[in-house]
Amino acid sequence: MTQLADDDDDFVCTQATLKEQVGFCLLGGFGITAEMNHAVYDKVHLAGVFGKRTVLRSAGDRAPAQRTR
């Protein structure tokens, strides 16, 4: 998302999914700098949290579980 934000001057990102955009917004908030938000988002994204089939088992789990059908 950091690279996408650098490429977009109008603050509208058309290359990220809705899941990624909502996650990015939820990571930010009052007192969180843009740099911190981007850094945390990049770490979470690399961990695969925003993958197509990622479902967390519970709030206490650190590693995402892969949904199986």
Summary of the structure (lengths in Angstrom):
residues: 69
radius of gyration: 13.2
end to end distance: 29.8
largest distance: 40.9
contacts: 130
relative contact order: 0.14
helix: 42%
strand: 6%
